[in-house]
Amino acid sequence: MIHTVSGCASVAVSWRVVPHWGRPRRRTTISPLAADAPTGPLPSLAAAPPVPLILRVAIAAPLAGLFDYLPPAQTAPDGLIPGVRLLVPFGRGRRVGILVETAVDSDQDAARLKSVIAQLDPVPVLAAVDLSLIRWAADYYRQPLGEALFSALPVRLRRPDAPLEEGGPGLRATAAGCTLDLAELGRAASQRRILEVLRAAPAGLATGVLKAQVGSATAPLKVLRERGLIEPCRVLPAECDTPVIPDPTGPDLSPEQAQAVAAVRSAGAGFTAFLLDGVTGSGKTEVYIRLIQEVIAAGRQALVLVPEIGLTPQLRTRLEQRLPGPHAVLHSALPEAERERAWHSAAGGRATLVLGTRSACFVPLPRLGLIIVDEEHDASLKQQDGFRYSARDLAVRRAQQVGCPVILGSATPSLETLHNARAGRYRRLRLSVRAGGAAAPAIALLDIRGQAMSAGLSPRLREQVELHTAAGNQVLLFLNRRGYAPVLTCHDCGWVGACPHCDARLTLHLRLHRLWCHHCGWFQLLPSTCPGCQSSDLRRLGLGTERLEEELREIFPHLSLARIDRDSTRRKGELDRLLALIRQREVQLLLGTQMLAKGHDFPGVTLVGILDLDQSLYAADFRAPERTAQLIVQVAGRAGRAQRPGRVVLQTRHPEHPLLKSLITSGYPGFAELALAEREAAGLPPYAHLALLRADAPDLQVPMDFLQQARGLAMALLVDQPGLRVQVSSPVPAPMERRAGRYRTQLLLECPGRPGLQTLLAAWVAQLRTLPRNGGLRWSLDVDPQDLT
């Protein structure tokens, strides 16, 4: 396929697009003549012009291919190493590209190729091993290579900006300051002391560190700078902060923890995948710390992935207290500059530990020795838009590529991971006992049918709250629904607040005085009267955390209460503040969503009340029972973490449901065995492999027509390759058909084997890209989808 772009009026320029999953074998001969070459005898081989170097460049665009360019003028070929960023002409503008590979030939005459405008980096921002991982990921997930590569870079490096200067502001002694006879400073003791300290640190000291050692007076610094004895400089992150000396000692390991550490150690430095299957509170983090300590002591780096930003501050504090630094933290809530400097610290090999959310799975680590994925079951580890990838699965692939151990930790392992452990692909390490001898909480089902509910609590649960708080304990109430009420309706005419762009109801957020769509983000001010009949009798139906907080304060006015959800923790630092209050026992009643469900250690909580999970028991997605079971177990795990026994009360109108019964009688392991058997009988993952083609447009018929064409192409490919055994469903509307003003449809592919599905996808996706996109059509492919809605 040839893309032609006009550069100037007199030159037609084109470049060749190479499919990112491989390119056809090419001829190595080069045409010796350009179209307008003069006629006459052919020159001898000795007089032939040098063969031009062809640069194959990936662009951040939804185009599956590499683009051929010529090197920039006056650039040494040996400086053009794959992984450097290039500024290239593209269409009528210019784009940042990444050099992926070089060659000596192109399908086009070199005279027709454009030249790179500039090389942006003196050295590659992505090493060969990083390029290899991302190319593999783009191939497996059938995504454009350019989009995959640029998603792995900090935001600023996706633009033609120079990398940030690393480190922070500091001061150092100049050559004159280093040779000065200190006696010349006379009685200026402060100036002499500053110069002595800076002479002992040739690389310089951060301003804060210097002032901590010599005092905060600015006059001596000013005089020394005016005399040319000291000068400003940049100080690398390792020297930027006041040194923190970690305490490597920790609690004594339990026998199971010691066995887990020994098992990983005995496997050696090569690739082995481990499942650390530990009940909540069993000390998985302590196992992580012991293994990271050994990796850092051996001069290597460790990568720890967590599913959510909310888990990073507390884990970061614990790791900093025990592990030598510097550490790098990477997640989307950080400012661009801070995130980029952390990225450079990791890529430069200075950071001993990288802690981050899913995108950190791509950060370059030249001395990588261990990868840990905490809460590996969490769906947040799957990217749901743009470059759709699973950070958990890529972590395993990266460990395999580099040759280092990878640990997947969870109290509720995903069924796919359990299946891999059963098959012997992962080694399973169990932590069946809570650390410190704490007992597992007792879980009880509470049938609320016919009960008089108040603030979402049955009379029995209200009694339990009073009992536990009176004993000096804390109580956690869990409701996975934020806002004030999920429905606002008119009692006179039946009007219901609905999103004009989605098939969804608007959620009432009373404090913001808004009706809000949680799917597309559209909102409107809360009406004072019914938009349909102008009645003032508007009623709030259902319960969200905002309303629950209000009603709980009325029922328990004597109890201190904290609500933790996305709305109450929007301000920077608010989540940390609330968590600190909880740990200091200044809060008796905790109310929250799934932000509180995992990773938090609340020793004072002895009662957990799960108010409403019934809606998830009968969801359309086949993964809903698994996710519900995981959520119940994770929330229950917040109770009874110290020496006081814990109790969990699960309110339900369906106490006979098989999922709930299996959890009560056999715990999560029993549920998982039952669920795996059901999946195998139904031919669902992990016993099958899926790909979901989604399409949407402002008009429903447009995506349906596209998916019908797509299905026809897939069926034709299967006729040619009948051994692939891929099932192709008919196009259907998505469970939420309209979202953000667009009609959503989907087409599901199922195959018992991953290689067969990949074989079909390789040819099919190439054909899909040739189909016209009319009527505002958008489409995307999700390999191994975690959400079918």
Long-range contacts (C-beta under 8 A, 24 or more apart in sequence): 1-65, 2-107, 2-108, 3-63, 3-67, 5-89, 5-90, 5-91, 5-92, 5-114, 6-92, 7-89, 7-114, 12-112, 13-89, 13-112, 13-113, 13-114, 14-108, 14-112, 14-113, 15-67, 15-68, 15-69, 15-106, 15-108, 15-113, 15-114, 16-65, 16-66, 16-67, 16-68, 16-106, 16-107, 16-108, 17-63, 17-64, 17-65, 17-66, 17-67, 18-56, 18-65, 18-66, 19-64, 19-65, 19-766, 20-58, 20-64, 20-65, 20-66, 20-135, 20-138, 20-139, 20-144, 20-145, 21-138, 21-139, 21-142, 21-762, 23-66, 26-105, 26-107, 27-105, 28-104, 28-105, 29-105, 30-104, 30-105, 31-109, 34-109, 34-111, 35-109, 35-111, 51-104, 51-105, 52-104, 52-110, 53-77, 53-80, 53-102, 53-103, 53-104, 54-102, 54-103, 54-104, 54-105, 54-106, 54-110, 54-113, 55-80, 55-86, 55-99, 55-102, 55-116, 56-99, 56-100, 56-101, 56-102, 56-103, 57-86, 57-88, 57-97, 57-98, 57-99, 57-100, 57-116, 58-97, 58-98, 58-100, 58-145, 58-146, 58-149, 58-150, 59-88, 59-90, 59-95, 59-97, 59-146, 60-95, 60-96, 60-97, 60-146, 60-147, 60-149, 60-150, 60-158, 61-90, 61-95, 61-144, 61-146, 61-147, 62-144, 62-147, 63-144, 63-146, 64-144, 64-145, 64-765, 64-766, 64-769, 65-144, 65-145, 66-100, 66-101, 66-145, 67-97, 68-106, 68-107, 68-108, 68-113, 69-97, 69-113, 69-114, 69-115, 69-116, 70-110, 70-113, 70-114, 70-115, 70-116, 71-115, 71-116, 72-115, 72-116, 72-117, 72-118, 72-119, 73-115, 75-116, 75-119, 79-119, 79-122, 80-119, 81-123, 81-124, 82-124, 82-128, 82-131, 83-124, 83-125, 83-126, 83-127, 83-128, 83-130, 83-131, 84-119, 84-120, 84-121, 84-122, 84-123, 84-124, 84-125, 85-119, 85-120, 85-121, 85-125, 85-157, 85-160, 86-116, 86-117, 86-118, 86-119, 86-120, 87-116, 87-117, 87-118, 87-119, 87-120, 87-160, 88-114, 88-116, 88-117, 89-114, 89-117, 94-160, 96-120, 96-150, 96-158, 96-159, 96-160, 97-146, 98-125, 98-126, 98-146, 98-149, 98-150, 100-131, 100-135, 100-145, 100-149, 120-160, 120-162, 121-163, 125-153, 125-157, 125-163, 125-347, 125-364, 126-152, 126-153, 126-364, 127-364, 127-366, 129-401, 129-402, 130-362, 130-364, 132-401, 133-362, 133-394, 133-397, 133-398, 133-401, 134-362, 136-397, 136-401, 137-387, 137-389, 137-394, 137-397, 138-387, 140-758, 140-783, 141-387, 141-388, 141-389, 141-781, 141-783, 142-761, 142-762, 142-765, 142-781, 142-783, 143-387, 143-388, 143-389, 143-781, 147-386, 147-387, 148-387, 148-389, 151-359, 151-362, 151-386, 151-387, 152-359, 152-362, 152-363, 154-336, 154-339, 154-340, 154-343, 155-336, 155-339, 155-340, 156-336, 156-337, 156-340, 157-340, 163-340, 163-344, 164-337, 164-340, 164-341, 164-344, 165-234, 166-234, 166-236, 166-237, 166-341, 166-344, 166-345, 166-348, 167-234, 167-235, 167-236, 167-237, 167-239, 167-240, 167-341, 168-206, 168-207, 168-234, 168-235, 168-237, 168-240, 169-206, 169-207, 169-232, 169-234, 169-235, 170-204, 170-205, 170-206, 170-207, 170-209, 170-210, 170-232, 170-233, 170-234, 170-235, 170-239, 170-240, 171-198, 171-204, 171-205, 171-207, 171-210, 171-221, 171-230, 171-231, 171-232, 171-233, 172-198, 172-201, 172-202, 172-203, 172-204, 172-205, 172-230, 172-231, 172-233, 173-198, 173-199, 173-202, 173-229, 173-230, 174-228, 174-229, 174-230, 174-231, 176-228, 176-229, 177-224, 177-228, 177-229, 177-230, 180-229, 188-220, 188-223, 190-214, 190-215, 190-217, 190-219, 190-220, 191-220, 191-223, 191-224, 194-220, 194-221, 194-224, 194-230, 195-224, 195-229, 195-230, 198-230, 201-239, 203-233, 203-235, 203-236, 203-239, 204-233, 204-234, 204-235, 204-239, 205-235, 205-239, 206-235, 206-239, 206-240, 206-241, 208-241, 208-242, 209-239, 209-240, 209-241, 209-242, 209-243, 212-242, 236-350, 237-326, 237-341, 237-345, 237-350, 237-351, 238-325, 238-326, 238-350, 244-320, 244-325, 246-320, 246-321, 246-322, 246-323, 246-324, 246-325, 247-321, 247-322, 248-293, 248-322, 248-323, 250-286, 250-289, 250-290, 250-322, 251-283, 251-286, 251-435, 251-436, 253-283, 253-286, 253-287, 253-290, 254-283, 254-431, 254-433, 254-435, 256-282, 256-430, 256-431, 256-432, 256-433, 257-282, 257-283, 257-286, 257-287, 257-290, 257-431, 257-435, 259-429, 260-287, 260-429, 260-431, 261-287, 261-290, 261-291, 263-427, 263-429, 264-291, 264-405, 264-407, 264-429, 265-291, 265-294, 267-405, 267-427, 269-298, 269-369, 269-403, 269-404, 269-405, 270-403, 270-404, 270-405, 271-399, 271-400, 271-402, 271-403, 271-404, 271-405, 271-406, 272-405, 272-406, 272-427, 273-396, 273-399, 273-400, 273-405, 273-406, 273-408, 273-420, 273-425, 273-426, 273-427, 274-405, 274-406, 274-407, 274-408, 274-426, 274-427, 274-428, 274-429, 275-376, 275-408, 275-409, 275-410, 275-413, 275-417, 275-418, 275-420, 275-421, 275-426, 275-427, 275-428, 275-429, 276-407, 276-408, 276-409, 276-410, 276-429, 276-431, 277-410, 277-411, 277-413, 277-421, 277-428, 277-429, 277-430, 277-431, 278-409, 278-410, 278-411, 278-430, 278-431, 278-432, 279-411, 279-431, 279-432, 279-433, 279-434, 279-440, 279-637, 280-411, 280-434, 280-633, 280-634, 280-636, 280-637, 280-638, 281-434, 281-435, 281-438, 281-601, 281-637, 281-641, 282-411, 282-431, 282-432, 282-433, 282-434, 282-435, 283-431, 283-434, 283-435, 284-374, 284-409, 284-411, 284-431, 285-315, 285-318, 285-374, 286-435, 287-409, 287-431, 288-372, 288-374, 288-407, 288-409, 289-318, 289-319, 289-322, 289-323, 291-370, 291-372, 291-405, 291-407, 292-319, 292-323, 292-353, 292-370, 292-372, 293-322, 293-323, 295-369, 295-370, 296-323, 296-324, 296-352, 296-353, 298-369, 299-367, 300-367, 300-368, 300-369, 300-370, 300-404, 301-346, 301-349, 301-351, 301-352, 301-353, 301-354, 301-365, 301-366, 301-367, 301-368, 301-369, 302-352, 302-353, 302-354, 302-368, 302-369, 302-370, 302-371, 302-372, 303-353, 303-354, 303-356, 303-360, 303-361, 303-363, 303-365, 303-368, 303-370, 303-371, 303-372, 303-395, 304-353, 304-354, 304-355, 304-356, 304-371, 304-372, 304-374, 305-356, 305-357, 305-358, 305-360, 305-361, 305-371, 305-372, 305-373, 305-374, 305-381, 305-391, 305-392, 305-395, 306-355, 306-356, 306-357, 306-374, 306-375, 306-599, 307-357, 307-358, 307-374, 307-375, 307-378, 307-379, 307-380, 307-381, 308-357, 308-378, 308-380, 308-595, 309-333, 309-357, 310-575, 310-595, 310-599, 311-374, 311-375, 311-598, 311-599, 312-355, 312-356, 312-357, 313-575, 313-576, 314-579, 314-599, 314-600, 315-355, 315-374, 315-599, 316-355, 319-353, 319-355, 323-352, 323-353, 324-352, 325-351, 325-352, 325-353, 326-350, 326-351, 326-352, 327-351, 327-352, 327-353, 327-354, 327-355, 328-353, 328-354, 328-355, 328-356, 328-363, 329-354, 329-355, 329-356, 330-354, 330-355, 330-356, 330-357, 330-359, 330-360, 330-363, 331-356, 331-357, 331-359, 331-360, 332-357, 332-359, 357-391, 358-382, 358-383, 358-389, 358-391, 359-383, 359-391, 360-391, 361-391, 361-394, 361-395, 361-398, 362-394, 368-398, 368-402, 368-404, 369-404, 370-404, 370-405, 370-406, 370-407, 371-395, 371-398, 371-399, 371-404, 371-405, 371-406, 371-407, 372-406, 372-407, 372-409, 373-406, 373-407, 373-408, 373-409, 374-409, 374-410, 374-599, 375-409, 375-410, 375-598, 375-599, 376-408, 376-409, 376-410, 376-413, 376-414, 376-417, 377-410, 377-412, 377-413, 377-414, 377-417, 377-630, 378-598, 379-627, 379-786, 379-787, 382-784, 382-786, 382-787, 384-786, 384-787, 385-780, 388-780, 388-781, 388-782, 388-783, 390-784, 390-786, 393-784, 411-633, 411-634, 411-637, 411-668, 412-629, 412-630, 412-633, 412-634, 412-668, 413-672, 414-626, 415-626, 415-672, 415-675, 415-676, 415-679, 415-685, 415-686, 416-685, 416-686, 418-672, 418-676, 419-676, 419-686, 419-687, 420-686, 434-641, 436-642, 436-643, 437-643, 438-640, 438-641, 438-642, 438-643, 438-646, 439-640, 439-645, 439-646, 440-640, 440-646, 441-608, 441-636, 441-637, 441-639, 441-640, 441-645, 441-646, 441-647, 441-648, 442-645, 442-646, 442-647, 442-648, 443-632, 443-636, 443-648, 443-650, 443-663, 443-664, 444-647, 444-648, 444-649, 444-650, 444-664, 445-650, 445-652, 445-655, 445-660, 445-664, 446-649, 446-650, 446-651, 446-652, 447-652, 447-653, 447-655, 448-651, 448-652, 448-653, 449-653, 454-551, 454-555, 455-548, 455-551, 455-552, 455-554, 455-555, 456-543, 456-548, 456-551, 456-611, 456-612, 457-555, 457-609, 457-611, 457-651, 458-651, 460-649, 461-609, 461-649, 461-651, 462-555, 464-607, 464-609, 464-647, 464-649, 465-556, 465-589, 465-607, 465-609, 466-556, 468-606, 468-607, 468-647, 469-556, 469-559, 469-588, 469-589, 471-606, 473-604, 473-605, 473-606, 473-607, 473-644, 474-582, 474-585, 474-587, 474-588, 474-589, 474-590, 474-602, 474-604, 474-605, 474-606, 475-588, 475-589, 475-590, 475-605, 475-606, 475-607, 475-608, 475-609, 476-590, 476-591, 476-592, 476-596, 476-602, 476-605, 476-607, 476-608, 476-609, 476-635, 476-638, 476-639, 477-548, 477-552, 477-589, 477-590, 477-591, 477-592, 477-608, 477-609, 477-611, 478-592, 478-593, 478-594, 478-596, 478-597, 478-608, 478-609, 478-610, 478-611, 478-635, 479-543, 479-544, 479-545, 479-548, 479-591, 479-592, 479-593, 479-611, 479-612, 480-593, 480-594, 480-612, 480-613, 480-631, 481-542, 481-543, 481-544, 481-545, 481-593, 481-612, 482-507, 482-518, 482-544, 482-545, 482-546, 482-565, 482-566, 482-567, 482-593, 483-507, 483-508, 483-509, 483-516, 483-518, 483-544, 483-545, 483-546, 483-547, 483-567, 484-508, 484-509, 484-510, 484-511, 484-540, 484-544, 484-546, 484-547, 484-550, 485-510, 485-540, 485-541, 485-542, 485-543, 485-544, 485-547, 486-541, 486-542, 486-543, 486-544, 487-540, 487-541, 487-542, 488-515, 488-526, 488-538, 488-539, 488-540, 488-541, 489-538, 489-539, 489-541, 490-530, 490-532, 490-533, 490-535, 490-537, 490-538, 490-539, 491-535, 491-537, 491-538, 491-539, 492-530, 492-533, 492-535, 492-537, 493-530, 493-532, 493-533, 493-535, 495-530, 495-531, 495-532, 495-533, 501-738, 501-739, 501-740, 501-741, 502-736, 502-738, 502-739, 502-740, 502-741, 503-736, 503-737, 503-738, 503-739, 504-736, 504-739, 507-544, 508-540, 508-544, 509-546, 509-567, 510-546, 510-547, 511-546, 519-736, 519-739, 519-740, 520-739, 520-740, 520-741, 522-740, 543-611, 543-612, 545-591, 545-592, 545-593, 548-591, 548-611, 549-591, 552-589, 552-591, 556-589, 559-588, 559-589, 560-586, 560-587, 560-588, 560-589, 561-587, 561-588, 561-589, 561-590, 561-591, 562-587, 562-589, 562-590, 562-591, 563-591, 563-592, 564-590, 564-591, 564-592, 564-593, 564-595, 564-596, 565-592, 565-593, 565-595, 566-593, 566-595, 569-595, 594-631, 594-635, 596-635, 596-638, 597-631, 597-634, 597-635, 597-638, 598-634, 598-637, 600-638, 601-641, 602-638, 602-641, 603-641, 603-642, 604-642, 605-638, 605-639, 605-640, 605-641, 605-646, 606-639, 606-640, 606-644, 606-645, 606-646, 606-647, 607-639, 607-646, 607-647, 607-648, 607-649, 608-635, 608-636, 608-638, 608-639, 608-646, 608-647, 608-648, 608-649, 609-648, 609-649, 609-651, 610-635, 610-636, 610-648, 610-649, 610-650, 610-651, 611-651, 612-651, 613-650, 613-652, 614-652, 614-653, 614-654, 617-654, 617-657, 617-659, 617-660, 620-735, 620-788, 620-789, 621-735, 621-787, 621-788, 621-789, 622-679, 622-682, 622-684, 622-788, 623-786, 623-787, 623-788, 625-659, 625-675, 626-675, 628-659, 629-659, 629-663, 629-668, 629-671, 629-672, 629-675, 630-668, 632-663, 633-663, 633-667, 633-668, 683-750, 683-752, 685-784, 687-752, 688-750, 688-751, 688-752, 689-750, 689-751, 689-752, 689-753, 689-754, 689-757, 689-784, 690-748, 690-749, 690-750, 690-757, 690-783, 690-784, 690-785, 691-748, 691-749, 691-757, 691-761, 691-781, 691-782, 691-783, 691-784, 691-785, 692-746, 692-747, 692-748, 692-749, 692-781, 692-782, 692-785, 692-788, 693-746, 693-747, 693-748, 693-749, 693-768, 693-779, 693-780, 693-781, 693-782, 694-734, 694-744, 694-745, 694-746, 694-779, 694-780, 694-781, 694-782, 695-744, 695-745, 695-746, 695-747, 695-777, 695-778, 695-779, 696-739, 696-742, 696-743, 696-744, 696-745, 696-777, 696-778, 696-779, 697-742, 697-743, 697-775, 697-776, 697-777, 697-778, 698-741, 698-742, 698-743, 698-775, 698-776, 699-743, 699-775, 699-776, 700-733, 700-737, 700-743, 700-745, 702-743, 702-774, 702-775, 702-776, 702-777, 703-731, 703-743, 703-744, 703-745, 703-777, 703-779, 704-731, 704-745, 706-771, 706-777, 706-779, 707-731, 707-745, 707-746, 707-747, 709-771, 710-747, 710-764, 710-768, 710-771, 711-747, 713-764, 713-767, 713-768, 714-749, 714-760, 714-764, 717-760, 717-763, 717-764, 717-767, 718-760, 721-759, 721-760, 723-756, 724-751, 724-756, 724-757, 724-759, 724-760, 725-751, 725-752, 725-753, 725-756, 726-750, 726-751, 726-756, 726-757, 726-760, 727-751, 734-789, 735-788, 735-789, 736-789, 742-776, 742-778, 746-788, 748-788
